[in-house]
Amino acid sequence: MHIYDYIVGAFQEAPFLIQISLVVVVAMIITIVILIIGLRATRSLLKIKDKEIANYKTQYEALIVDFLYSGDDSDEMSKSQRSIIIKLKSGVRIPSRQKSIITILSSLMDEVSGEMSDDIKSLYRKTGLAGHARHRLKSKKWHIVTKAIWELRQFGVYEGQEEVSKFITHHKREVRKEAQLYTVDLFKFEGLSFLDDLELPLSEWHQLQLLEALMTEGNPKICDIKPWLRSPNVSVILFAIKLAKIYNQFEVKEELISLLAHPNKEVRSAAISVLNDLFGYETEELLQLSKDAFSYEEVHVRTAEL
């Protein structure tokens, strides 16, 4: 008690500024101690959570693999498969476990094809994950919406078309890009209908992604690309020219010829290149007739190519 009384007395007798300084120092020390304890507790909790997630991931991987290999030749699920779906549905209700299950299924989708891929897509629906993804489309956060659209595309959920189509012209580039890829990846040339009224530009990289999505179809049913060659959107015209070249669209010759007088130099050059690929020496005559529309370099470089 004597030491305590001495400290209190000394504090009371000290100048006011010294008292304030001591209070601030003590408060800072207490705050630092609390922060250190809190940080250590947080790190411990994170380690426990990471370990728990790793354990659940191992369990879910085993369940999913068992599901894929425990079926028979019939269309009906086996008793073992039904039991696995019940366990997975239980995990899907918990966000952290749901994320683990999606990660596992996505990794498997990248490694398999054919019937096994279809089984994974079926499992994605049966566990209720498709419903969760469609529900996340209502989120106000653009990155959550983007991830949800990606999931629906990855696992071939055609039922989400109406909801996803609302994001095709979204103000956020990442969202509209993913929505456009969804429509093309799942619906091929029918999914390109958004080009009819598209005002925003398509980047070169995005055009390549759209073309890649189209090329996964064995016997494509190519739609009429003529309206896109007349689009006021330069990037849409350039994309349509790529389609004309890849899919040998000889019937768009007149539209390509009309592009020889387009005010955009890149469009003119692309049109010349495709005319050359599709119609060979006929292009030389067209170039001579249309030379007033080109720069000196365009005419002579393209003529040399022929």
Backbone bond lengths (Angstrom), bond angles and torsions (degrees), N, CA, C in turn:
res aa  C-N    CA-C-N  psi(-1)  N-CA   C-N-CA  omega(-1)  CA-C   N-CA-C  phi
1 M - - - 1.466 - - 1.531 110.70 -
2 H 1.376 116.27 -35.43 1.456 118.92 -179.06 1.519 111.14 -61.61
3 I 1.337 116.80 -39.99 1.469 120.43 -179.71 1.524 109.51 -66.57
4 Y 1.330 115.57 -42.33 1.466 120.14 -179.73 1.534 110.06 -62.72
5 D 1.356 115.40 -46.11 1.470 119.67 -179.99 1.524 110.92 -62.61
6 Y 1.347 115.62 -37.42 1.462 119.91 179.49 1.533 110.95 -63.85
7 I 1.351 116.05 -44.46 1.468 120.41 -178.89 1.523 110.27 -64.46
8 V 1.331 116.45 -44.52 1.471 120.74 179.85 1.522 110.46 -63.20
9 G 1.322 115.71 -43.04 1.463 119.58 179.82 1.520 111.83 -63.54
10 A 1.331 115.02 -44.43 1.467 119.57 179.63 1.523 110.84 -62.39
11 F 1.319 114.88 -38.85 1.482 119.24 179.77 1.528 110.41 -65.53
12 Q 1.341 116.06 -42.90 1.468 120.01 -178.28 1.520 112.11 -68.08
13 E 1.334 116.57 -31.06 1.461 120.27 -179.00 1.526 112.39 -83.32
14 A 1.325 116.62 -16.07 1.479 120.14 -178.15 1.519 110.45 -69.23
15 P 1.355 118.03 154.93 1.473 121.85 176.50 1.530 110.48 -59.15
16 F 1.318 114.51 156.78 1.459 120.49 -175.76 1.537 112.30 -59.11
17 L 1.315 117.54 -42.16 1.472 121.06 -179.52 1.524 111.33 -63.38
18 I 1.344 115.67 -38.04 1.467 119.89 177.95 1.528 109.85 -65.04
19 Q 1.322 115.87 -41.52 1.470 119.65 178.03 1.542 111.50 -59.20
20 I 1.351 114.58 -45.11 1.477 119.48 179.56 1.525 110.34 -61.97
21 S 1.338 115.96 -43.02 1.465 120.57 -179.03 1.523 111.43 -62.62
22 L 1.325 116.15 -42.40 1.461 119.86 178.99 1.520 112.04 -64.02
23 V 1.340 115.63 -41.15 1.467 119.92 178.41 1.532 110.11 -61.46
24 V 1.349 116.06 -44.28 1.473 120.43 179.94 1.529 110.88 -62.71
25 V 1.328 117.36 -43.37 1.467 121.61 -179.36 1.529 111.05 -62.65
26 V 1.337 114.94 -47.09 1.466 119.17 179.08 1.533 111.02 -61.03
27 A 1.339 115.74 -42.19 1.469 120.24 179.59 1.530 111.12 -62.82
28 M 1.345 116.19 -39.94 1.468 120.23 179.15 1.524 111.23 -66.40
29 I 1.335 115.51 -40.94 1.472 119.39 179.19 1.529 110.44 -62.13
30 I 1.324 115.28 -45.81 1.471 119.78 179.02 1.530 110.51 -61.24
31 T 1.356 116.12 -42.60 1.466 120.53 179.99 1.524 111.15 -62.37
32 I 1.337 116.77 -44.66 1.467 121.20 179.81 1.527 111.01 -61.91
33 V 1.317 115.96 -42.62 1.470 120.09 178.98 1.527 110.69 -61.81
34 I 1.342 115.76 -44.04 1.460 120.40 179.67 1.532 110.57 -62.97
35 L 1.338 115.83 -41.93 1.466 120.18 179.71 1.527 111.84 -64.01
36 I 1.334 116.05 -42.19 1.467 119.90 178.93 1.533 110.65 -62.38
37 I 1.346 114.77 -46.11 1.474 118.81 178.84 1.532 110.33 -61.91
38 G 1.361 115.55 -43.41 1.462 119.89 179.82 1.515 112.53 -63.42
39 L 1.350 116.20 -40.99 1.465 120.81 179.48 1.521 111.57 -63.71
40 R 1.315 115.53 -44.17 1.469 118.99 178.99 1.525 111.41 -65.03
41 A 1.321 115.34 -39.38 1.467 119.03 178.73 1.532 110.66 -64.92
42 T 1.350 115.81 -41.52 1.471 120.32 179.31 1.520 110.97 -63.34
43 R 1.350 116.31 -44.16 1.472 120.02 179.16 1.528 110.84 -62.00
44 S 1.322 115.75 -40.00 1.467 119.47 179.05 1.529 110.98 -64.36
45 L 1.343 115.45 -42.36 1.462 119.48 178.95 1.523 111.89 -64.64
46 L 1.353 115.70 -39.80 1.468 119.53 178.79 1.525 111.46 -64.36
47 K 1.320 116.10 -40.68 1.469 119.71 177.97 1.521 110.68 -62.33
48 I 1.339 115.33 -42.65 1.469 119.58 178.81 1.525 110.52 -63.51
49 K 1.358 115.23 -42.41 1.465 120.08 -179.29 1.527 110.89 -65.94
50 D 1.342 117.00 -42.87 1.465 120.87 178.58 1.523 111.13 -61.76
51 K 1.316 115.36 -40.62 1.463 119.93 179.00 1.522 110.45 -65.59
52 E 1.336 115.10 -40.19 1.467 120.12 179.01 1.527 110.63 -64.55
53 I 1.353 116.27 -43.36 1.469 120.63 179.52 1.529 110.19 -63.20
54 A 1.339 116.53 -42.05 1.465 120.44 179.30 1.530 111.03 -62.41
55 N 1.340 116.00 -40.34 1.469 120.13 178.57 1.520 111.34 -64.32
56 Y 1.350 115.57 -44.45 1.454 119.29 179.68 1.532 111.30 -66.51
57 K 1.344 115.52 -36.64 1.461 118.96 178.82 1.520 110.80 -62.15
58 T 1.323 115.76 -41.40 1.467 120.25 177.91 1.525 110.61 -62.66
59 Q 1.338 116.00 -42.92 1.464 120.66 179.62 1.528 111.16 -63.65
60 Y 1.351 115.66 -45.35 1.462 119.50 -177.05 1.527 111.81 -69.59
61 E 1.317 116.96 -34.54 1.466 119.81 175.97 1.521 110.33 -60.22
62 A 1.332 115.68 -44.35 1.460 120.54 179.69 1.529 110.82 -64.06
63 L 1.337 117.05 -42.51 1.462 121.24 179.44 1.529 111.45 -62.95
64 I 1.333 116.06 -44.35 1.464 120.16 -177.27 1.526 110.75 -66.69
65 V 1.318 116.62 -42.64 1.473 120.09 177.87 1.526 109.90 -62.93
66 D 1.331 116.59 -42.34 1.467 120.09 176.90 1.521 111.03 -59.91
67 F 1.328 116.66 -40.97 1.468 120.84 179.50 1.523 110.67 -61.10
68 L 1.318 115.86 -45.40 1.467 120.24 -175.97 1.528 112.92 -67.76
69 Y 1.323 116.26 -27.89 1.468 118.93 -176.20 1.530 113.97 -108.34
70 S 1.328 117.00 1.91 1.473 118.46 -178.12 1.522 112.61 -100.91
71 G 1.321 117.64 4.43 1.462 120.57 178.64 1.521 111.33 -81.13
72 D 1.324 114.79 169.01 1.465 119.83 175.22 1.523 108.92 -119.76
73 D 1.299 117.05 -168.47 1.463 121.36 -176.01 1.522 113.11 -74.81
74 S 1.317 117.44 -14.88 1.469 120.13 -178.91 1.523 110.02 -79.04
75 D 1.324 115.63 162.63 1.464 121.26 -179.54 1.526 112.03 -77.31
76 E 1.328 117.03 -17.12 1.461 120.62 -178.25 1.525 111.23 -82.61
77 M 1.344 115.22 148.85 1.458 120.09 178.16 1.522 110.64 -76.39
78 S 1.316 114.70 147.31 1.457 119.53 175.90 1.522 109.57 -78.01
79 K 1.321 116.12 167.91 1.461 121.43 178.60 1.524 110.18 -60.71
80 S 1.329 116.16 -39.16 1.457 121.15 179.43 1.531 111.17 -63.66
81 Q 1.319 116.90 -40.80 1.465 120.83 -179.96 1.523 111.60 -66.52
82 R 1.331 116.44 -39.78 1.469 119.87 178.24 1.526 110.93 -63.34
83 S 1.336 115.52 -38.74 1.461 120.06 178.71 1.538 110.93 -65.25
84 I 1.319 116.11 -38.89 1.467 120.85 179.88 1.526 110.41 -65.87
85 I 1.322 117.51 -41.70 1.462 121.44 -179.99 1.530 110.95 -61.79
86 I 1.332 116.45 -39.20 1.472 120.49 177.80 1.528 110.22 -61.53
87 K 1.326 116.96 -42.39 1.469 121.03 179.44 1.529 111.15 -66.59
88 L 1.327 116.13 -41.29 1.467 119.77 -179.94 1.531 111.40 -68.08
89 K 1.320 116.34 -38.32 1.473 120.17 177.65 1.514 110.78 -60.30
90 S 1.318 115.91 -37.47 1.460 120.68 178.54 1.528 110.30 -64.32
91 G 1.324 116.69 -39.24 1.460 120.48 179.24 1.510 113.14 -71.55
92 V 1.334 116.47 -33.59 1.467 121.60 -178.27 1.522 111.55 -61.84
93 R 1.311 118.35 -26.89 1.471 122.05 -178.61 1.526 112.35 -68.71
94 I 1.332 116.83 -19.21 1.468 121.32 -179.30 1.529 108.36 -102.89
95 P 1.337 118.02 118.43 1.471 121.87 -173.26 1.527 115.30 -49.03
96 S 1.324 118.13 -46.84 1.465 120.40 -176.96 1.526 111.24 -65.48
97 R 1.328 116.82 -38.72 1.466 120.47 179.38 1.531 110.18 -74.04
98 Q 1.334 115.56 -35.35 1.465 119.79 177.10 1.528 110.07 -59.30
99 K 1.329 115.87 -42.90 1.460 120.73 179.43 1.524 110.82 -61.56
100 S 1.326 117.11 -40.21 1.465 121.32 179.34 1.524 110.97 -64.01
101 I 1.325 116.64 -42.82 1.465 120.85 -179.56 1.520 110.84 -64.20
102 I 1.336 116.90 -42.45 1.467 120.93 179.22 1.525 109.94 -63.39
103 T 1.328 116.65 -42.56 1.468 120.75 179.77 1.526 111.05 -60.56
104 I 1.319 116.13 -42.60 1.468 120.71 179.40 1.526 110.85 -64.03
105 L 1.319 116.34 -47.92 1.467 120.50 -179.08 1.531 111.04 -63.01
106 S 1.327 116.39 -40.03 1.459 120.67 -179.97 1.523 110.94 -64.73
107 S 1.321 116.48 -42.38 1.469 120.57 178.54 1.522 111.00 -62.47
108 L 1.326 116.14 -40.90 1.468 120.44 178.26 1.524 111.21 -65.35
109 M 1.339 116.91 -37.52 1.466 121.04 179.32 1.529 111.19 -60.93
110 D 1.329 116.53 -33.27 1.464 120.78 -179.92 1.526 112.30 -76.15
111 E 1.324 116.27 -16.16 1.461 120.26 -174.44 1.526 113.89 -104.13
112 V 1.330 117.10 -18.29 1.467 119.87 -175.27 1.522 110.80 -120.78
113 S 1.319 115.75 173.59 1.461 121.12 177.50 1.528 109.05 -153.71
114 G 1.324 115.02 178.01 1.458 119.67 176.10 1.514 113.90 65.79
115 E 1.335 115.06 -136.20 1.460 121.12 -175.51 1.522 112.62 -63.02
116 M 1.328 116.35 -36.68 1.458 120.11 179.34 1.524 110.66 -63.70
117 S 1.331 116.35 -39.19 1.463 120.98 177.69 1.524 110.66 -63.12
118 D 1.322 116.52 -41.01 1.469 120.75 178.09 1.522 111.11 -63.58
119 D 1.327 116.63 -37.37 1.475 120.77 178.91 1.533 111.05 -64.97
120 I 1.325 116.04 -38.41 1.466 119.88 178.93 1.527 110.19 -66.39
121 K 1.336 116.54 -42.48 1.460 120.58 177.67 1.532 110.74 -61.93
122 S 1.322 115.63 -40.19 1.461 120.20 178.43 1.525 110.82 -64.16
123 L 1.322 116.36 -41.95 1.467 121.13 178.65 1.525 110.69 -63.55
124 Y 1.318 116.98 -38.66 1.465 122.01 178.47 1.529 109.97 -57.89
125 R 1.321 116.68 -41.58 1.472 120.23 179.62 1.531 111.32 -72.32
126 K 1.325 116.06 -45.53 1.459 120.67 -173.39 1.524 113.02 -66.62
127 T 1.318 116.67 -24.61 1.471 119.40 178.54 1.529 111.59 -83.97
128 G 1.331 116.90 -5.03 1.460 120.44 179.28 1.511 114.31 89.15
129 L 1.342 117.26 4.58 1.459 120.39 -177.85 1.525 111.99 -66.98
130 A 1.328 116.88 -34.78 1.471 119.85 179.08 1.524 110.41 -61.91
131 G 1.330 116.13 -41.10 1.461 120.54 178.31 1.522 111.97 -63.95
132 H 1.322 115.65 -39.56 1.472 119.87 178.26 1.526 110.57 -64.45
133 A 1.336 116.82 -41.20 1.464 120.58 -179.74 1.529 110.72 -64.90
134 R 1.318 116.58 -42.50 1.471 119.69 179.26 1.528 111.00 -65.51
135 H 1.317 115.88 -34.35 1.475 119.45 177.49 1.530 110.49 -66.02
136 R 1.349 117.21 -36.32 1.467 120.78 -179.00 1.526 112.19 -69.34
137 L 1.316 117.58 -14.48 1.467 120.50 176.06 1.528 111.26 -64.82
138 K 1.322 117.27 -17.16 1.462 121.63 179.27 1.527 112.43 -85.27
139 S 1.323 116.55 -3.36 1.464 120.65 -177.71 1.523 111.32 -65.09
140 K 1.324 116.30 150.38 1.466 122.48 176.30 1.527 111.52 -84.50
141 K 1.331 116.87 -9.78 1.457 121.49 -177.63 1.525 109.87 -94.76
142 W 1.327 115.91 121.34 1.469 120.91 -172.21 1.528 112.68 -62.91
143 H 1.340 117.90 -34.99 1.465 118.72 -177.71 1.532 111.70 -70.85
144 I 1.327 117.16 -29.36 1.469 120.25 176.33 1.524 109.82 -70.34
145 V 1.332 116.20 -41.21 1.470 121.12 177.87 1.533 110.44 -63.16
146 T 1.336 116.02 -44.14 1.470 120.67 -179.76 1.520 111.12 -59.95
147 K 1.330 116.42 -45.12 1.479 120.81 -179.57 1.530 110.13 -64.82
148 A 1.328 116.94 -38.37 1.466 120.44 179.92 1.536 110.68 -64.51
149 I 1.339 116.81 -43.10 1.471 120.43 178.61 1.523 109.99 -64.12
150 W 1.330 115.71 -41.48 1.471 119.71 177.69 1.529 110.91 -57.89
151 E 1.319 116.10 -43.93 1.462 120.26 179.06 1.529 111.49 -60.33
152 L 1.317 115.63 -47.83 1.466 120.09 -178.87 1.528 110.85 -60.82
153 R 1.321 116.41 -35.61 1.475 120.36 176.81 1.522 111.10 -71.77
154 Q 1.319 116.08 -45.39 1.458 121.65 -177.70 1.527 111.83 -58.51
155 F 1.331 115.98 -38.85 1.460 120.22 -175.59 1.537 112.82 -105.45
156 G 1.319 115.87 15.87 1.463 121.14 171.33 1.518 114.93 58.86
157 V 1.325 117.24 47.52 1.466 121.17 -179.72 1.533 108.73 -90.23
158 Y 1.324 116.23 92.80 1.470 121.87 -177.42 1.526 112.14 -67.49
159 E 1.325 116.22 -26.01 1.467 119.92 -175.54 1.531 113.42 -65.12
160 G 1.321 116.50 -13.88 1.466 119.44 -177.80 1.517 113.93 -89.06
161 Q 1.342 117.47 6.98 1.465 120.69 -174.31 1.530 113.38 -56.23
162 E 1.322 116.64 -48.13 1.463 119.94 -176.40 1.528 111.40 -61.89
163 E 1.332 116.57 -42.18 1.466 120.11 -178.97 1.534 111.38 -70.44
164 V 1.332 116.38 -41.77 1.468 120.29 -177.26 1.524 111.39 -69.49
165 S 1.315 117.45 -34.44 1.472 120.87 -177.40 1.533 112.21 -59.33
166 K 1.323 117.45 -23.22 1.466 120.84 179.18 1.530 112.36 -68.33
167 F 1.326 116.02 -16.94 1.468 119.87 -177.01 1.521 113.26 -100.52
168 I 1.319 118.26 3.52 1.471 121.42 -175.84 1.522 112.39 -63.12
169 T 1.329 117.28 -30.30 1.466 120.49 178.48 1.539 111.01 -113.60
170 H 1.308 116.29 27.55 1.465 121.54 -179.16 1.532 110.83 -59.14
171 H 1.331 116.57 146.67 1.469 120.22 -177.39 1.519 112.24 -67.29
172 K 1.339 116.77 -24.10 1.463 120.08 178.94 1.525 109.27 -87.69
173 R 1.325 116.32 123.00 1.469 121.19 -173.80 1.520 112.40 -58.19
174 E 1.342 117.38 -42.17 1.461 120.30 -177.51 1.516 112.08 -62.56
175 V 1.331 116.04 -37.10 1.470 120.55 -178.63 1.522 110.64 -69.46
176 R 1.329 117.06 -51.01 1.475 119.29 -176.99 1.535 111.01 -66.69
177 K 1.331 117.11 -33.55 1.461 120.55 178.08 1.526 110.74 -62.45
178 E 1.328 116.83 -45.67 1.463 121.14 179.94 1.522 111.11 -67.09
179 A 1.341 116.50 -37.43 1.469 120.51 178.34 1.529 110.95 -65.17
180 Q 1.319 116.64 -40.39 1.467 120.50 178.76 1.524 111.17 -66.50
181 L 1.329 116.18 -40.80 1.460 119.99 177.53 1.531 111.24 -63.96
182 Y 1.327 115.95 -37.71 1.466 120.14 177.61 1.529 110.53 -58.89
183 T 1.337 117.46 -49.61 1.459 120.78 -175.86 1.527 111.75 -65.26
184 V 1.332 116.45 -37.07 1.465 119.51 -178.61 1.525 111.39 -78.17
185 D 1.327 116.46 -41.76 1.464 120.64 -178.87 1.529 110.95 -62.12
186 L 1.316 116.70 -38.79 1.460 120.39 -176.40 1.521 113.09 -91.25
187 F 1.328 118.10 -34.75 1.466 120.52 -173.58 1.526 113.69 -115.02
188 K 1.336 116.43 5.22 1.457 123.36 174.95 1.530 112.23 53.11
189 F 1.339 118.35 -129.43 1.470 119.76 -174.21 1.529 112.17 -64.79
190 E 1.315 117.16 -30.06 1.471 119.19 176.05 1.529 110.54 -62.16
191 G 1.322 115.76 -32.53 1.458 120.60 -179.37 1.520 113.77 -72.18
192 L 1.328 117.37 -10.81 1.465 120.46 179.31 1.526 112.86 -83.78
193 S 1.305 117.46 4.21 1.470 120.58 -178.33 1.530 112.54 -59.49
194 F 1.332 117.17 -21.03 1.466 119.29 179.78 1.529 111.58 -65.40
195 L 1.341 117.22 -17.53 1.463 120.66 179.23 1.527 112.06 -68.44
196 D 1.321 117.08 -20.73 1.476 120.86 -177.36 1.521 111.78 -56.38
197 D 1.325 116.16 -41.12 1.470 119.98 -174.71 1.527 112.66 -121.18
198 L 1.318 117.07 16.48 1.461 119.81 -175.39 1.527 111.21 -70.70
199 E 1.316 116.29 126.02 1.464 121.79 178.87 1.530 111.80 -104.43
200 L 1.322 116.33 -29.25 1.460 120.50 -179.26 1.530 110.20 -78.24
201 P 1.325 117.57 150.07 1.471 120.23 -176.58 1.525 113.54 -74.44
202 L 1.326 115.75 150.73 1.458 122.84 172.59 1.525 107.54 -101.11
203 S 1.311 116.86 121.26 1.465 118.96 179.00 1.528 109.48 -69.14
204 E 1.315 115.84 160.15 1.466 120.56 179.86 1.526 110.88 -60.31
205 W 1.327 115.95 -40.70 1.472 120.49 179.95 1.523 110.65 -64.70
206 H 1.323 115.99 -41.10 1.465 119.67 -179.92 1.527 110.65 -67.11
207 Q 1.312 117.36 -37.30 1.460 120.45 176.43 1.529 111.01 -60.25
208 L 1.321 116.03 -41.74 1.465 120.45 178.64 1.530 111.27 -64.46
209 Q 1.332 115.99 -37.80 1.463 119.61 178.20 1.532 111.26 -65.64
210 L 1.329 115.87 -40.21 1.467 120.34 178.07 1.529 110.49 -64.57
211 L 1.327 116.40 -41.52 1.469 120.23 178.56 1.527 110.87 -63.75
212 E 1.335 115.59 -40.37 1.463 120.05 178.74 1.531 110.83 -62.84
213 A 1.336 115.99 -39.82 1.465 120.13 178.54 1.529 110.97 -64.43
214 L 1.320 116.84 -37.21 1.469 120.81 178.99 1.526 111.71 -67.63
215 M 1.303 116.55 -35.14 1.464 121.30 -172.85 1.520 113.85 -74.00
216 T 1.319 117.48 -7.46 1.463 119.80 177.64 1.527 111.66 -76.00
217 E 1.333 116.92 -9.68 1.464 120.85 179.49 1.520 109.78 -88.52
218 G 1.331 116.28 128.93 1.463 121.02 -177.12 1.511 114.14 -65.26
219 N 1.333 117.33 -55.20 1.462 122.62 179.45 1.520 109.22 -118.57
220 P 1.325 116.21 83.46 1.469 119.41 -174.37 1.517 113.23 -66.38
221 K 1.329 115.61 141.35 1.463 121.82 173.16 1.523 106.57 -98.37
222 I 1.311 114.33 95.26 1.464 120.08 -173.14 1.522 110.30 -75.97
223 C 1.310 115.38 131.80 1.466 120.97 179.71 1.532 110.18 -87.23
224 D 1.306 116.33 177.83 1.457 122.08 179.32 1.531 109.45 -75.01
225 I 1.320 116.63 115.04 1.464 119.91 -177.54 1.533 112.14 -96.35
226 K 1.315 117.46 0.61 1.468 120.49 -177.45 1.535 113.04 -58.23
227 P 1.339 118.99 -43.49 1.485 118.60 179.28 1.522 112.71 -58.88
228 W 1.323 117.65 -33.46 1.473 120.30 -178.95 1.528 111.08 -72.98
229 L 1.326 116.93 -28.19 1.463 119.80 176.31 1.530 111.74 -72.38
230 R 1.326 115.91 -13.78 1.468 120.83 177.59 1.527 111.83 -107.04
231 S 1.315 116.46 9.65 1.471 121.59 -176.53 1.525 112.05 -66.71
232 P 1.330 117.59 145.84 1.473 120.29 173.67 1.533 112.39 -73.10
233 N 1.333 116.12 -11.46 1.461 121.86 -180.00 1.539 108.77 -89.45
234 V 1.313 117.16 112.52 1.470 121.54 -176.02 1.526 111.54 -58.58
235 S 1.334 117.48 -41.03 1.466 120.14 -178.24 1.526 111.49 -65.01
236 V 1.330 117.25 -33.09 1.465 120.57 176.68 1.525 110.03 -67.73
237 I 1.334 117.25 -40.61 1.469 120.93 177.37 1.526 110.03 -60.97
238 L 1.317 117.08 -46.28 1.463 120.99 -179.11 1.529 111.33 -62.81
239 F 1.317 115.70 -37.73 1.466 119.57 177.54 1.528 110.20 -66.51
240 A 1.326 117.01 -42.49 1.463 121.34 179.06 1.529 111.00 -63.84
241 I 1.320 117.00 -36.21 1.469 120.39 176.58 1.525 110.36 -63.46
242 K 1.317 116.91 -39.74 1.470 120.86 176.36 1.531 110.09 -61.34
243 L 1.331 116.66 -41.60 1.463 120.51 178.29 1.524 110.83 -62.60
244 A 1.319 116.37 -42.04 1.458 121.06 179.96 1.521 110.77 -60.09
245 K 1.329 116.32 -39.66 1.471 120.78 -179.42 1.527 111.35 -71.74
246 I 1.332 116.75 -48.33 1.467 120.90 -175.18 1.521 111.73 -65.73
247 Y 1.346 115.73 -39.84 1.466 119.70 -174.78 1.532 112.91 -104.16
248 N 1.326 116.27 17.77 1.470 121.96 174.50 1.531 112.68 48.11
249 Q 1.310 115.66 58.72 1.460 121.00 -177.86 1.541 111.06 -86.09
250 F 1.329 115.66 78.62 1.464 120.98 -178.17 1.530 111.78 -64.19
251 E 1.325 116.10 -25.68 1.463 119.84 -175.61 1.528 113.63 -72.59
252 V 1.319 118.18 -7.24 1.472 119.71 179.85 1.532 111.01 -99.17
253 K 1.317 116.59 21.38 1.467 121.13 -176.99 1.527 111.69 -55.65
254 E 1.313 117.31 -46.72 1.467 120.21 -177.43 1.523 111.64 -62.90
255 E 1.324 115.86 -40.08 1.473 119.62 179.27 1.533 110.38 -65.53
256 L 1.342 116.39 -39.30 1.460 120.00 178.91 1.529 110.63 -66.17
257 I 1.320 115.83 -39.40 1.467 119.77 178.63 1.531 110.26 -62.91
258 S 1.343 115.62 -40.47 1.472 118.81 -179.74 1.524 111.24 -64.01
259 L 1.338 116.63 -26.45 1.464 120.30 179.87 1.530 112.33 -74.79
260 L 1.315 117.17 -11.01 1.466 119.91 176.95 1.525 111.45 -64.50
261 A 1.308 116.27 -19.52 1.472 120.50 177.99 1.526 112.11 -106.43
262 H 1.329 116.41 14.68 1.464 119.86 -179.48 1.527 110.02 -67.91
263 P 1.337 118.15 142.13 1.474 120.30 -178.50 1.525 114.35 -66.37
264 N 1.346 116.98 -19.93 1.462 119.81 -178.61 1.535 110.03 -88.51
265 K 1.318 116.41 124.51 1.464 121.50 -176.49 1.528 112.31 -63.42
266 E 1.343 117.00 -39.14 1.466 120.84 -179.40 1.526 110.78 -63.12
267 V 1.335 116.21 -39.40 1.469 120.59 177.87 1.523 110.09 -64.55
268 R 1.330 117.23 -44.92 1.462 120.74 179.96 1.525 110.98 -60.19
269 S 1.327 115.98 -45.79 1.465 120.53 -179.02 1.528 111.36 -63.24
270 A 1.331 115.89 -42.80 1.462 120.01 179.81 1.526 110.99 -65.06
271 A 1.326 116.23 -39.64 1.473 120.38 179.04 1.523 110.63 -63.72
272 I 1.346 117.26 -42.79 1.462 121.17 178.55 1.523 110.31 -61.07
273 S 1.335 116.02 -44.71 1.466 120.83 -178.63 1.529 111.69 -59.86
274 V 1.325 116.63 -43.23 1.467 120.06 -178.20 1.528 111.06 -72.99
275 L 1.314 116.85 -38.53 1.472 119.78 175.76 1.528 109.99 -60.16
276 N 1.302 115.35 -39.94 1.467 120.33 177.86 1.521 110.57 -63.02
277 D 1.340 117.31 -44.16 1.463 121.22 -179.54 1.524 112.11 -65.93
278 L 1.324 116.17 -39.49 1.461 120.03 -174.00 1.533 113.36 -86.10
279 F 1.341 115.86 -34.25 1.474 118.10 -171.11 1.532 114.16 -123.76
280 G 1.314 116.68 3.26 1.457 120.06 172.07 1.515 114.89 57.12
281 Y 1.350 116.06 -125.64 1.464 121.72 -172.22 1.528 113.26 -67.54
282 E 1.323 117.82 -17.30 1.464 118.99 176.26 1.534 110.62 -60.68
283 T 1.300 115.96 -26.67 1.459 120.50 -176.32 1.529 111.77 -67.33
284 E 1.344 116.22 -32.63 1.461 119.27 -179.15 1.523 110.89 -59.63
285 E 1.324 116.12 -42.45 1.464 119.97 178.88 1.517 111.00 -65.64
286 L 1.322 115.61 -40.44 1.471 119.79 179.13 1.525 110.49 -62.57
287 L 1.322 115.75 -38.93 1.461 119.86 179.65 1.523 111.46 -64.40
288 Q 1.315 115.66 -41.07 1.458 119.32 179.56 1.528 111.27 -65.72
289 L 1.337 115.50 -39.40 1.462 119.77 179.20 1.518 111.91 -69.24
290 S 1.334 115.86 -29.86 1.462 120.09 -174.49 1.518 112.44 -107.65
291 K 1.326 118.68 16.48 1.465 120.43 -171.64 1.528 113.00 -63.06
292 D 1.331 116.76 -24.65 1.457 118.54 179.50 1.526 112.42 -64.86
293 A 1.351 115.70 -20.46 1.468 120.00 -177.90 1.528 111.96 -84.68
294 F 1.351 117.07 -8.82 1.456 120.19 -173.83 1.520 112.60 -114.33
295 S 1.296 113.18 162.80 1.454 119.06 172.62 1.526 108.40 -78.43
296 Y 1.313 117.13 165.56 1.462 121.93 178.68 1.525 110.61 -56.51
297 E 1.342 116.21 -43.25 1.459 120.43 -177.19 1.514 111.68 -63.64
298 E 1.330 117.41 -42.13 1.463 120.68 -177.90 1.525 111.27 -61.50
299 V 1.321 115.70 -47.66 1.463 119.73 -176.43 1.520 110.67 -62.20
300 H 1.330 117.16 -49.15 1.456 120.16 -173.04 1.523 112.25 -75.45
301 V 1.322 116.89 -35.15 1.461 118.89 177.79 1.523 110.10 -67.35
302 R 1.340 118.33 -45.97 1.449 121.23 -178.15 1.525 111.93 -68.33
303 T 1.351 115.61 -36.43 1.461 118.94 177.87 1.519 110.27 -65.41
304 A 1.329 116.33 -38.30 1.465 120.66 178.76 1.525 110.98 -63.81
305 E 1.338 116.51 -36.17 1.466 121.03 179.26 1.516 111.40 -63.95
306 L 1.336 115.25 -32.56 1.460 119.00 -178.64 1.523 111.29 -75.81
